[in-house]
Amino acid sequence: MVSVQHSVANTDEDTSFEELLADGLPGTARVELARALAYARERYGNHCLSTGEGVWEHALGMALIAVSLKLDLNARIAALFFALYEFDDKAEEHIEADFGPMTAKLAEGMRRLNRLRMSSRTDAGTPADLRAQTEILRKMVLALAEDIRVVLLRLASRVQTLRHFAATKQCSNLDIARESMDLYAPLANRLGVWQLKWELEDLSFRFLEPDTYKQVARQLDERRVEREAFIAESIEKLKQAIAAIDVKAEVYGRPKHIYSIWNKMRSKNLDFDQVYDVRALRVLVDEVKDCYAVLSLVHELWEPIQKEFDDYILKPKGNNYQSLHTAVRAADGRAMEVQIRTYDMHRHAELGVAAHWRYKEGASGDGAANYNEKIALLRQLLSWRDEVTDASVWEEHTKAAALDDTVYVVTPQGRVIDLVAGSTPIDFAYRLHTDLGHRCRGAKVDGQMVPLDTPLLSGQCVEVVTAKQGGPSRDWLNPQLGYLVTSHARSKVRRWFVQQEEEETAQQGRAIIVRELQRAGMTQANQEDLAGRLGFRDLHSLLLAVGRGDISGRQIHNAVLPELPSTPEPELVVREQRKPGNDDRVLVVGVGRLLTQLARCCKPVPPDSIQGFVTRGRGVSIHRSDCTSFQHIAKQHPERIVPAEWGTQAQQAKERREFFPVDIVLEAHDRSGLLRDISDVFTRDKINVIGVNTVSRSARAYMRFTIEVSGSEPVQRALQQIREVQGVLLAERG
């Protein structure tokens, strides 16, 4: 930010600066100012800003502008310390210890705004640039809500930078001039600080449009003598007329600002001679009634120009500017503008918000702004963003902010929160924190309990009453009930209910998976791996799919059990009536051959005792009579159980030694060689093993073998031999 290139002011000038900076302050302030001057000068040394201006000169310029704005001692010292953070790692601690917490707070506020400065320097005109400006404006207003002096000092800093450019007759960065015109001048106008507004506009215009600036300045200079003579004559004439009606008044020629003249010529398509305020008078009086008396007198002396009268006393501007403006035609036919206002109105017009921003001394002696006054002022200033860019450009890219678009409320801790107009305490709670919104059960506004559908107003202090736990009510989503206004809060409530429904669905899915794994004898199966085999990115997605019914129990079985080779199914006879010679047919009254399938949960093989279960859409599922799953569903749906037996074709298949898959499960003490010993049993009996799954836990081995057999006899023989293997505790069909 800085470099060592520039020399500072002479030490002999320090005394005069001290006197200037102490203007309007009590005598005790001189000592503190002297310490602040010495402290800042010692640390700034010969350093320069990136603009080429000396840091020390910039600090003095800012402080003198703060004096012209009638700011207090803390603000003037903070102006001197505007760049101290660049040269002192513990600046905040030092400032607070030596000059008080209020000065430290102001210096930190300026530091914060200085960081924001670069983000607002954009080439105006594109949507992205306008969005960037909108963001910086929002942050500026929030800074303003904390302490208006910070913003005034930021304006003073920018004016001092432009003065430096004017003195050196060059602008090192046109973005600074553009930012000053688009951002800081409108802010100064909204704050009503006229003396800074016109200087920001004229100096920025000088570098942004140098040719146009010189042209307007030349036209002013060419007729200066004539204009000054006319103004002097008009002042004398008006003074005499006012004295005749016994009104105390001050009359003088109003300053001509080059940018305002050019802007009026451009916006109204006027020639230089047609601009009324090139020749202008200003009248200051004591009371409002005197304003109207002088106005009547002006219209008697000169002919008023139609439609060129504005009563800003009756209807003040958005920044609380008050004055009477009229345009009259003089004897030579040329126009002249006359402004009439009281001294109080003039002080506000020149100093704006700084003219009536009151500070009161607390017990500790630190200045503290009256909070109610700050909030009231903030409401008046909210529409200043409308003036940032040309209206047509702004409307094209973004909706201009209106005074009633936003309400500003505060937390009990004093934090200012902006909300959409009409927002309720629940909207406020969700704006602070999602969990606070979920647990909101009541609200206090300015210390009084209010219903949760109460619309909030700017300046109110809102406190949320919460429960220790719980969630929102579905009534909050009903637009007719008016609990929520902001889309942010509505989305948070909807998301909460979606999550609750997902959790309930996931729990149902988990219960189904556990039950199916138990039926398959695979309770130790890794559910994460199961999700992957079924094509889900994680277990939670699988649980939701199972809970919603998208994944069936059969699909879980197929995924958790080993792939089995295709084998011919035996013929099954499901009987409601027996007819001689029809053993190879499925006989059901009124129905032809039924679709049958062997249940994968128990894998029946001839000559197991079997029964059928009539499924929905998949025919009859054939189970072993001792199948646990079958016994469970038989209790639930006894009406869907039908008798079944193996038919003659199944017996022929057995004789042809066609094979069927059968599961054998066992539990044993885990030891070395256990798997080998059990495999030897299958080898001796010439039983083909097509699948093996083993799990060891707590010195126990849990095994599942899928074998191929032509009937149940080899299975029983194998089970008997396995039970005799050392360490086997349990062996049975799966």
ABEGO torsion letter per residue (X at the ends): XBBBABBBBBAAAAAAAAAAAABGBBAAAAAAAAAAAAAAAAAAEABBBAAGBBAAAAAAAAAAAAAAAGBBAAAAAAAAAAAAAAABAAAAAAAAAAAEAAAAAAAAAAAAAAAAAAAABBBBGBAAAAAAAAAAAAAAAAAAAABAAAAAAAAAAAAAAAAAAAAAGBBABAAAAAAAAAAAAAAAAAAGBAAAAAAAAAAAAAAABAAAAAAAAAAAAAAAAAAAAAAAAAAAAAAAAAAAAGBBBBBBBBBBBAAAAAAAAAAAGBBAAABAAABBBBBBBABAAAAAAAAAAAAAABBBBBGABBBAAABBBAAGBBBBBBBBBBAAGBBBBBBBBBAAAAAAAAAEAAAABBBBBBAAGBBBBBAAAAAAAAAAAAAAAAAABBAAAAAAABBBBBAAABBBBBBAAGBBBBBBBGBBAAAAAAAABAAAAAABABBBBGGBBBBAABBBBBGBBBBBBBBABEBBBAAAABAAAGABABAAAAAAAAAAAAAAAAAAAAAAAAAAAAAAAAAAGAAABBAAAAAAAAGBABAAAAAAAAAAGABBAAAAAAAABBBBBBBBBBBBBBBABBBBGAAABBBBBGBBBBBBBBBAAAGBBOABBBBBBBBBGAEBBBBBAABAAAAAAAAABAAABBBBBBBAAAAAAAAAGBBBBBBBBBBBBBBBGAAAAAAAAAAAAGBBBABBBBBBBGGBBBBBBBBBBABAAAAAAAAAAAAABBGBABBBBX
